[in-house]
Amino acid sequence: MSIMYKPFRALFLFSCLVAGSQVQAQQISNSPYSRFGVGDILHGTGNVRSQGMGQVGVASPSYGLINDQNPALLYYNRRVIFDVSVSSDLKRLSDGENTQVDGEANFNSLSLAIPVSNRWTASLGLKPYSRVNYYTFVRQPVPGAPDLINDGEPDVSAYNEYRGSGGINEVHFSNGVRIGKGLTLGLAGSYLFGTIDREAATTVVDKADSVNIPRKAVVHTSTKYTGVMLSGGAHYLKQLSPKLVLGVGAKYAAQATLGADREVALESRLLDETVIGRVVTDSTEGHTSLPQMMQLGFSLDNNKNWVATSDFTYTKGSDFRGFSQDKGAGRAELGDGFKIGVGGEITPDAGSMSSFFKRVTYRVGGYYRSAEIMTDGGGQDLSDVGLTWGFSIPMGRGVRPPDYTQALLNTGFAIGMQEVKGTGIKEEYFKVSLGISFSNQWFIKRRFD
């Protein structure tokens, strides 16, 4: 007789509905640097576990949580695991004179891992590949305009606004297979889809004109993306001593070319964003090229309750090409970049019956990222540094028959800052990730009725 945990299945179906309703609305707080490329690329940053220990995990398997950074590590998930998570950002933007604080919550990931055989585990998941959300406002007095109000400034000013929203989502099917002692390989195929909207608006305001209502002239560009991306990984475990294990992992995500359907429209709007006129000036099918990514990681653990790990990520941003009717012929908006992360976790005593806090998993880490963005003035260096920490908190009574289900509440926190050197603009952020995972031993045959 087989056992399948019904609440487990019900929660999975409910989470699918929630993720489906959120996937088109996912946003983060205002991030001016997401205007470049296809936005802030989240691919390769990992799940809540990884986000709590420096966004690392290419070389550190987890038996109770899904590792979506390296498909080769799926093999170590020998139980059915379902995981869903959300994240929230609070950001403070400053340029030395002005400050802006805002934030928003977003869908983070949804994944299900199922052991297919003794050597093979497969996983299906949904997560964001990139996110776009920026807003820039610039006021410029019109030279030569009269100063009839006598306030020392021209009466006529131009207000320029630049907005962006949307992002690209990733549905992935991943597989991890054990090849030999300590050696596992992984392969993942992803379907990428999403829409990115960008607007450039200009409003001319004459302070001396009290009759006419100001209107915005808006260029609205909407681009829909679809395409396929392939990635592969490898991992090797070596027993160095009875209490020390070395792990080495690597992942490669190939360059992907997406189909891009772009529509450009000229709109006339009132100041409350009401559209009073719209003309589509261009509707074109084209392509966008996403950069390849390479990751290498090392880990040390005692095969019991602690692990220390580090990752190096190289993103060939110069591969990126913006929209073009010809493949690979679009604008280059990014340069190459890298990220270094270190972190670790410890569970004092997962089987403790006397202390709840000994059963909690504690994580800490940090990362440094360097990238290049291409502006009209040439390439500019973008740096991002952050400290992270987090916990996995066991829920309920732990793993017990007859359902053999374990639930974990996973948390991740990050505090950091990114800036482009020479611009004076700093983006300080505090990020919270919250997830819940269920692991269950399906298809267990009862020995007694």
Buried (B, 14 or more C-beta within 10 A) or exposed (E): EEBEBEEBBEBBEEBBEEBEEBBEEBBBBBBBBBBBBBBBBBBBBBBBBBBBBBBBBBBBBBEBBBBBBBBBBBBBBBBBBBBBBBBBBBBBBBEEEEEBEBBBBBBBBBBBBBBEEEEBBBBEBBBBBBBBBBBEEEEEEEEEBEBEEEEEEBBBBBBEBBBBBBBBBBBBBBBBBBEEEBBBBBBBBBBBBBBBBBBBBBBBBBBEEEEEEEBBBBBBBBBBBEBEBEBBBBBBBEEEEEEEBBBBBBBBBEBBBBBBBBBBBBBBBEEEEEEEEEEEEEEEEBBBBBBBBBBBBBBBBBEEBBBBBBBBBBBBBBBBBBBBEEEEEBEBBBBBBEBBBBBBBBBBBBEEEEEEEBBBBBBBBBBBBBBBBBEEEEEBBBBBBBEBBBBBBBEEEEBEEEBBBBBBBBBBBBBBEBBBEEEEBBBBBBBBBBBBBBBBBBEBEEEEE
